[in-house]
Amino acid sequence: MPKKKNKKGKPEVHDELKGFDIKINEFGEITSNFEVDQLNEFLDDNVEDKKLKEVDQKKASEDEDTETNSAD
């Protein structure tokens, strides 16, 4: 297996996350320069939750089934 090359420089990030830095210290604790609430708000606005999408689709299909059954 070939070794992975270390990437140099900083990765490209969303404009709202400019300056975001996250590290894991020697105790395994995650440290960041952004508040957790600020990160959660960004993720809620910009990332689609797959689990919630599946629940919504199941609910919609169940609603369609009950509508077709009640029409009979």
Biopython code that builds the backbone (N, CA, C, O; Angstrom):
import numpy as np
from Bio.PDB.StructureBuilder import StructureBuilder

atoms = [
    (1, "MET", "N", (0.832, -1.186, 0.000)),
    (1, "MET", "CA", (0.000, 0.000, 0.000)),
    (1, "MET", "C", (0.873, 1.245, 0.000)),
    (1, "MET", "O", (1.814, 1.347, 0.788)),
    (2, "PRO", "N", (0.570, 2.181, -0.871)),
    (2, "PRO", "CA", (1.373, 3.415, -0.879)),
    (2, "PRO", "C", (1.031, 4.292, 0.322)),
    (2, "PRO", "O", (-0.096, 4.298, 0.817)),
    (3, "LYS", "N", (2.032, 5.022, 0.766)),
    (3, "LYS", "CA", (1.816, 5.922, 1.894)),
    (3, "LYS", "C", (1.025, 7.139, 1.440)),
    (3, "LYS", "O", (1.131, 7.591, 0.300)),
    (4, "LYS", "N", (0.224, 7.657, 2.375)),
    (4, "LYS", "CA", (-0.515, 8.879, 2.076)),
    (4, "LYS", "C", (0.421, 10.071, 2.186)),
    (4, "LYS", "O", (1.252, 10.152, 3.090)),
    (5, "LYS", "N", (0.270, 10.981, 1.258)),
    (5, "LYS", "CA", (1.075, 12.191, 1.298)),
    (5, "LYS", "C", (0.398, 13.218, 2.200)),
    (5, "LYS", "O", (-0.820, 13.397, 2.156)),
    (6, "ASN", "N", (1.196, 13.880, 3.008)),
    (6, "ASN", "CA", (0.650, 14.927, 3.853)),
    (6, "ASN", "C", (0.307, 16.134, 2.992)),
    (6, "ASN", "O", (1.095, 16.566, 2.151)),
    (7, "LYS", "N", (-0.892, 16.669, 3.222)),
    (7, "LYS", "CA", (-1.314, 17.842, 2.477)),
    (7, "LYS", "C", (-0.752, 19.067, 3.171)),
    (7, "LYS", "O", (-0.767, 19.168, 4.397)),
    (8, "LYS", "N", (-0.262, 19.981, 2.380)),
    (8, "LYS", "CA", (0.309, 21.197, 2.935)),
    (8, "LYS", "C", (-0.679, 22.334, 2.776)),
    (8, "LYS", "O", (-1.447, 22.374, 1.815)),
    (9, "GLY", "N", (-0.654, 23.248, 3.712)),
    (9, "GLY", "CA", (-1.553, 24.391, 3.659)),
    (9, "GLY", "C", (-2.864, 24.078, 4.348)),
    (9, "GLY", "O", (-3.059, 22.996, 4.901)),
    (10, "LYS", "N", (-3.743, 25.040, 4.301)),
    (10, "LYS", "CA", (-5.044, 24.882, 4.947)),
    (10, "LYS", "C", (-6.080, 24.445, 3.921)),
    (10, "LYS", "O", (-6.012, 24.846, 2.759)),
    (11, "PRO", "N", (-7.036, 23.627, 4.340)),
    (11, "PRO", "CA", (-8.075, 23.171, 3.403)),
    (11, "PRO", "C", (-9.043, 24.302, 3.076)),
    (11, "PRO", "O", (-9.156, 25.278, 3.817)),
    (12, "GLU", "N", (-9.740, 24.151, 1.949)),
    (12, "GLU", "CA", (-10.752, 25.129, 1.570)),
    (12, "GLU", "C", (-11.970, 24.911, 2.453)),
    (12, "GLU", "O", (-12.402, 23.776, 2.659)),
    (13, "VAL", "N", (-12.524, 26.004, 2.974)),
    (13, "VAL", "CA", (-13.688, 25.905, 3.850)),
    (13, "VAL", "C", (-14.759, 26.889, 3.411)),
    (13, "VAL", "O", (-14.500, 27.823, 2.653)),
    (14, "HIS", "N", (-15.957, 26.658, 3.904)),
    (14, "HIS", "CA", (-17.088, 27.549, 3.658)),
    (14, "HIS", "C", (-16.773, 28.924, 4.249)),
    (14, "HIS", "O", (-16.056, 29.026, 5.245)),
    (15, "ASP", "N", (-17.306, 29.969, 3.639)),
    (15, "ASP", "CA", (-17.014, 31.331, 4.092)),
    (15, "ASP", "C", (-17.384, 31.553, 5.561)),
    (15, "ASP", "O", (-16.695, 32.289, 6.267)),
    (16, "GLU", "N", (-18.469, 30.921, 6.023)),
    (16, "GLU", "CA", (-18.897, 31.090, 7.404)),
    (16, "GLU", "C", (-17.944, 30.418, 8.392)),
    (16, "GLU", "O", (-17.974, 30.721, 9.585)),
    (17, "LEU", "N", (-17.101, 29.509, 7.904)),
    (17, "LEU", "CA", (-16.191, 28.780, 8.793)),
    (17, "LEU", "C", (-14.744, 29.232, 8.664)),
    (17, "LEU", "O", (-13.836, 28.528, 9.104)),
    (18, "LYS", "N", (-14.519, 30.391, 8.069)),
    (18, "LYS", "CA", (-13.150, 30.903, 7.951)),
    (18, "LYS", "C", (-12.553, 31.044, 9.347)),
    (18, "LYS", "O", (-13.186, 31.599, 10.244)),
    (19, "GLY", "N", (-11.349, 30.549, 9.525)),
    (19, "GLY", "CA", (-10.675, 30.636, 10.817)),
    (19, "GLY", "C", (-10.996, 29.485, 11.746)),
    (19, "GLY", "O", (-10.476, 29.433, 12.860)),
    (20, "PHE", "N", (-11.846, 28.553, 11.311)),
    (20, "PHE", "CA", (-12.217, 27.410, 12.147)),
    (20, "PHE", "C", (-11.015, 26.500, 12.349)),
    (20, "PHE", "O", (-10.332, 26.141, 11.390)),
    (21, "ASP", "N", (-10.760, 26.130, 13.597)),
    (21, "ASP", "CA", (-9.647, 25.250, 13.914)),
    (21, "ASP", "C", (-10.113, 24.257, 14.965)),
    (21, "ASP", "O", (-10.727, 24.641, 15.960)),
    (22, "ILE", "N", (-9.823, 22.992, 14.748)),
    (22, "ILE", "CA", (-10.227, 21.945, 15.681)),
    (22, "ILE", "C", (-9.042, 21.020, 15.897)),
    (22, "ILE", "O", (-8.331, 20.674, 14.954)),
    (23, "LYS", "N", (-8.838, 20.624, 17.140)),
    (23, "LYS", "CA", (-7.713, 19.747, 17.480)),
    (23, "LYS", "C", (-8.140, 18.763, 18.552)),
    (23, "LYS", "O", (-9.110, 18.991, 19.275)),
    (24, "ILE", "N", (-7.410, 17.675, 18.646)),
    (24, "ILE", "CA", (-7.612, 16.701, 19.713)),
    (24, "ILE", "C", (-6.373, 16.746, 20.587)),
    (24, "ILE", "O", (-5.259, 16.526, 20.111)),
    (25, "ASN", "N", (-6.574, 17.037, 21.889)),
    (25, "ASN", "CA", (-5.422, 17.164, 22.777)),
    (25, "ASN", "C", (-4.939, 15.791, 23.259)),
    (25, "ASN", "O", (-5.479, 14.760, 22.857)),
    (26, "GLU", "N", (-3.926, 15.788, 24.116)),
    (26, "GLU", "CA", (-3.311, 14.529, 24.559)),
    (26, "GLU", "C", (-4.251, 13.674, 25.405)),
    (26, "GLU", "O", (-3.984, 12.490, 25.615)),
    (27, "PHE", "N", (-5.347, 14.256, 25.893)),
    (27, "PHE", "CA", (-6.314, 13.500, 26.695)),
    (27, "PHE", "C", (-7.487, 13.000, 25.854)),
    (27, "PHE", "O", (-8.410, 12.378, 26.381)),
    (28, "GLY", "N", (-7.453, 13.268, 24.562)),
    (28, "GLY", "CA", (-8.521, 12.838, 23.658)),
    (28, "GLY", "C", (-9.698, 13.802, 23.628)),
    (28, "GLY", "O", (-10.752, 13.480, 23.079)),
    (29, "GLU", "N", (-9.527, 14.971, 24.211)),
    (29, "GLU", "CA", (-10.588, 15.965, 24.214)),
    (29, "GLU", "C", (-10.510, 16.800, 22.935)),
    (29, "GLU", "O", (-9.427, 17.153, 22.468)),
    (30, "ILE", "N", (-11.669, 17.100, 22.391)),
    (30, "ILE", "CA", (-11.728, 17.911, 21.184)),
    (30, "ILE", "C", (-11.772, 19.379, 21.592)),
    (30, "ILE", "O", (-12.625, 19.790, 22.379)),
    (31, "THR", "N", (-10.860, 20.151, 21.058)),
    (31, "THR", "CA", (-10.844, 21.586, 21.327)),
    (31, "THR", "C", (-11.029, 22.333, 20.019)),
    (31, "THR", "O", (-10.495, 21.946, 18.979)),
    (32, "SER", "N", (-11.795, 23.408, 20.093)),
    (32, "SER", "CA", (-12.107, 24.184, 18.900)),
    (32, "SER", "C", (-12.146, 25.653, 19.254)),
    (32, "SER", "O", (-12.329, 26.020, 20.414)),
    (33, "ASN", "N", (-11.974, 26.490, 18.249)),
    (33, "ASN", "CA", (-12.065, 27.923, 18.469)),
    (33, "ASN", "C", (-13.462, 28.452, 18.157)),
    (33, "ASN", "O", (-13.686, 29.660, 18.237)),
    (34, "PHE", "N", (-14.422, 27.568, 17.799)),
    (34, "PHE", "CA", (-15.816, 27.938, 17.581)),
    (34, "PHE", "C", (-16.658, 27.307, 18.675)),
    (34, "PHE", "O", (-16.339, 26.221, 19.159)),
    (35, "GLU", "N", (-17.719, 27.974, 19.063)),
    (35, "GLU", "CA", (-18.656, 27.420, 20.038)),
    (35, "GLU", "C", (-19.447, 26.280, 19.388)),
    (35, "GLU", "O", (-19.723, 26.305, 18.189)),
    (36, "VAL", "N", (-19.802, 25.293, 20.193)),
    (36, "VAL", "CA", (-20.550, 24.137, 19.696)),
    (36, "VAL", "C", (-21.893, 24.586, 19.121)),
    (36, "VAL", "O", (-22.321, 24.081, 18.082)),
    (37, "ASP", "N", (-22.555, 25.520, 19.781)),
    (37, "ASP", "CA", (-23.845, 26.006, 19.286)),
    (37, "ASP", "C", (-23.714, 26.657, 17.917)),
    (37, "ASP", "O", (-24.591, 26.507, 17.066)),
    (38, "GLN", "N", (-22.625, 27.374, 17.705)),
    (38, "GLN", "CA", (-22.380, 28.028, 16.417)),
    (38, "GLN", "C", (-22.162, 26.976, 15.325)),
    (38, "GLN", "O", (-22.657, 27.133, 14.209)),
    (39, "LEU", "N", (-21.431, 25.913, 15.637)),
    (39, "LEU", "CA", (-21.214, 24.833, 14.670)),
    (39, "LEU", "C", (-22.521, 24.103, 14.363)),
    (39, "LEU", "O", (-22.809, 23.802, 13.205)),
    (40, "ASN", "N", (-23.312, 23.820, 15.400)),
    (40, "ASN", "CA", (-24.583, 23.135, 15.190)),
    (40, "ASN", "C", (-25.529, 23.960, 14.332)),
    (40, "ASN", "O", (-26.222, 23.414, 13.474)),
    (41, "GLU", "N", (-25.564, 25.255, 14.552)),
    (41, "GLU", "CA", (-26.415, 26.129, 13.747)),
    (41, "GLU", "C", (-25.980, 26.098, 12.276)),
    (41, "GLU", "O", (-26.820, 26.026, 11.378)),
    (42, "PHE", "N", (-24.666, 26.153, 12.035)),
    (42, "PHE", "CA", (-24.155, 26.087, 10.668)),
    (42, "PHE", "C", (-24.550, 24.753, 10.011)),
    (42, "PHE", "O", (-25.005, 24.729, 8.867)),
    (43, "LEU", "N", (-24.370, 23.655, 10.743)),
    (43, "LEU", "CA", (-24.698, 22.343, 10.186)),
    (43, "LEU", "C", (-26.193, 22.208, 9.924)),
    (43, "LEU", "O", (-26.582, 21.635, 8.907)),
    (44, "ASP", "N", (-27.033, 22.716, 10.807)),
    (44, "ASP", "CA", (-28.474, 22.667, 10.597)),
    (44, "ASP", "C", (-28.877, 23.409, 9.327)),
    (44, "ASP", "O", (-29.758, 22.966, 8.591)),
    (45, "ASP", "N", (-28.229, 24.531, 9.079)),
    (45, "ASP", "CA", (-28.570, 25.342, 7.916)),
    (45, "ASP", "C", (-28.022, 24.780, 6.606)),
    (45, "ASP", "O", (-28.633, 24.974, 5.555)),
    (46, "ASN", "N", (-26.876, 24.085, 6.650)),
    (46, "ASN", "CA", (-26.173, 23.731, 5.417)),
    (46, "ASN", "C", (-26.056, 22.248, 5.110)),
    (46, "ASN", "O", (-25.622, 21.882, 4.018)),
    (47, "VAL", "N", (-26.431, 21.387, 6.046)),
    (47, "VAL", "CA", (-26.276, 19.955, 5.820)),
    (47, "VAL", "C", (-27.623, 19.275, 6.006)),
    (47, "VAL", "O", (-28.318, 19.519, 6.992)),
    (48, "GLU", "N", (-27.990, 18.418, 5.054)),
    (48, "GLU", "CA", (-29.244, 17.699, 5.124)),
    (48, "GLU", "C", (-29.071, 16.460, 6.004)),
    (48, "GLU", "O", (-28.135, 15.684, 5.813)),
    (49, "ASP", "N", (-29.964, 16.280, 6.954)),
    (49, "ASP", "CA", (-29.901, 15.136, 7.858)),
    (49, "ASP", "C", (-30.552, 13.932, 7.182)),
    (49, "ASP", "O", (-31.762, 13.925, 6.960)),
    (50, "LYS", "N", (-29.759, 12.919, 6.856)),
    (50, "LYS", "CA", (-30.254, 11.754, 6.125)),
    (50, "LYS", "C", (-31.296, 10.982, 6.919)),
    (50, "LYS", "O", (-32.267, 10.486, 6.347)),
    (51, "LYS", "N", (-31.107, 10.873, 8.231)),
    (51, "LYS", "CA", (-32.055, 10.124, 9.051)),
    (51, "LYS", "C", (-33.417, 10.804, 9.077)),
    (51, "LYS", "O", (-34.449, 10.139, 8.994)),
    (52, "LEU", "N", (-33.420, 12.126, 9.192)),
    (52, "LEU", "CA", (-34.689, 12.837, 9.191)),
    (52, "LEU", "C", (-35.360, 12.757, 7.823)),
    (52, "LEU", "O", (-36.586, 12.698, 7.737)),
    (53, "LYS", "N", (-34.578, 12.754, 6.771)),
    (53, "LYS", "CA", (-35.121, 12.647, 5.414)),
    (53, "LYS", "C", (-35.825, 11.303, 5.240)),
    (53, "LYS", "O", (-36.908, 11.239, 4.658)),
    (54, "GLU", "N", (-35.210, 10.221, 5.746)),
    (54, "GLU", "CA", (-35.813, 8.894, 5.641)),
    (54, "GLU", "C", (-37.115, 8.821, 6.424)),
    (54, "GLU", "O", (-38.078, 8.210, 5.961)),
    (55, "VAL", "N", (-37.161, 9.434, 7.606)),
    (55, "VAL", "CA", (-38.373, 9.429, 8.422)),
    (55, "VAL", "C", (-39.478, 10.193, 7.705)),
    (55, "VAL", "O", (-40.628, 9.753, 7.694)),
    (56, "ASP", "N", (-39.142, 11.337, 7.105)),
    (56, "ASP", "CA", (-40.128, 12.127, 6.381)),
    (56, "ASP", "C", (-40.676, 11.359, 5.184)),
    (56, "ASP", "O", (-41.872, 11.420, 4.900)),
    (57, "GLN", "N", (-39.803, 10.636, 4.482)),
    (57, "GLN", "CA", (-40.250, 9.865, 3.322)),
    (57, "GLN", "C", (-41.171, 8.727, 3.748)),
    (57, "GLN", "O", (-42.171, 8.461, 3.082)),
    (58, "LYS", "N", (-40.849, 8.057, 4.845)),
    (58, "LYS", "CA", (-41.702, 6.970, 5.341)),
    (58, "LYS", "C", (-43.064, 7.512, 5.754)),
    (58, "LYS", "O", (-44.097, 6.912, 5.454)),
    (59, "LYS", "N", (-43.059, 8.638, 6.437)),
    (59, "LYS", "CA", (-44.312, 9.247, 6.883)),
    (59, "LYS", "C", (-45.164, 9.652, 5.685)),
    (59, "LYS", "O", (-46.379, 9.455, 5.692)),
    (60, "ALA", "N", (-44.537, 10.216, 4.662)),
    (60, "ALA", "CA", (-45.259, 10.633, 3.461)),
    (60, "ALA", "C", (-45.856, 9.429, 2.745)),
    (60, "ALA", "O", (-46.994, 9.489, 2.279)),
    (61, "SER", "N", (-45.101, 8.338, 2.654)),
    (61, "SER", "CA", (-45.623, 7.146, 1.979)),
    (61, "SER", "C", (-46.753, 6.513, 2.786)),
    (61, "SER", "O", (-47.695, 5.973, 2.205)),
    (62, "GLU", "N", (-46.674, 6.571, 4.114)),
    (62, "GLU", "CA", (-47.751, 6.045, 4.953)),
    (62, "GLU", "C", (-49.007, 6.890, 4.787)),
    (62, "GLU", "O", (-50.118, 6.361, 4.757)),
    (63, "ASP", "N", (-48.828, 8.208, 4.679)),
    (63, "ASP", "CA", (-49.964, 9.099, 4.476)),
    (63, "ASP", "C", (-50.641, 8.808, 3.140)),
    (63, "ASP", "O", (-51.868, 8.823, 3.049)),
    (64, "GLU", "N", (-49.849, 8.545, 2.108)),
    (64, "GLU", "CA", (-50.414, 8.224, 0.790)),
    (64, "GLU", "C", (-51.172, 6.909, 0.848)),
    (64, "GLU", "O", (-52.230, 6.773, 0.234)),
    (65, "ASP", "N", (-50.635, 5.931, 1.589)),
    (65, "ASP", "CA", (-51.307, 4.638, 1.701)),
    (65, "ASP", "C", (-52.645, 4.784, 2.411)),
    (65, "ASP", "O", (-53.623, 4.167, 1.989)),
    (66, "THR", "N", (-52.720, 5.559, 3.452)),
    (66, "THR", "CA", (-53.977, 5.730, 4.170)),
    (66, "THR", "C", (-54.971, 6.501, 3.326)),
    (66, "THR", "O", (-56.172, 6.246, 3.423)),
    (67, "GLU", "N", (-54.518, 7.438, 2.498)),
    (67, "GLU", "CA", (-55.423, 8.178, 1.628)),
    (67, "GLU", "C", (-56.001, 7.277, 0.552)),
    (67, "GLU", "O", (-57.190, 7.379, 0.249)),
    (68, "THR", "N", (-55.205, 6.405, -0.029)),
    (68, "THR", "CA", (-55.699, 5.507, -1.076)),
    (68, "THR", "C", (-56.621, 4.444, -0.480)),
    (68, "THR", "O", (-57.587, 4.040, -1.128)),
    (69, "ASN", "N", (-56.345, 3.990, 0.723)),
    (69, "ASN", "CA", (-57.199, 2.998, 1.371)),
    (69, "ASN", "C", (-58.523, 3.604, 1.815)),
    (69, "ASN", "O", (-59.546, 2.920, 1.769)),
    (70, "SER", "N", (-58.540, 4.836, 2.234)),
    (70, "SER", "CA", (-59.776, 5.475, 2.673)),
    (70, "SER", "C", (-60.668, 5.840, 1.484)),
    (70, "SER", "O", (-61.875, 6.016, 1.650)),
    (71, "ALA", "N", (-60.085, 5.956, 0.290)),
    (71, "ALA", "CA", (-60.863, 6.291, -0.897)),
    (71, "ALA", "C", (-61.666, 5.091, -1.390)),
    (71, "ALA", "O", (-62.635, 5.260, -2.131)),
    (72, "ASP", "N", (-61.276, 3.885, -0.989)),
    (72, "ASP", "CA", (-61.978, 2.674, -1.448)),
    (72, "ASP", "C", (-63.265, 2.490, -0.769)),
    (72, "ASP", "O", (-63.974, 1.522, -1.043)),
]
sb = StructureBuilder()
sb.init_structure("model")
sb.init_model(0)
sb.init_chain("A")
sb.init_seg("    ")
for serial, (resi, resn, name, xyz) in enumerate(atoms, 1):
    if name == "N":
        sb.init_residue(resn, " ", resi, " ")
    sb.init_atom(name, np.array(xyz, "f"), 0.0, 1.0, " ", f" {name:<3s}", serial, name[0])
structure = sb.get_structure()
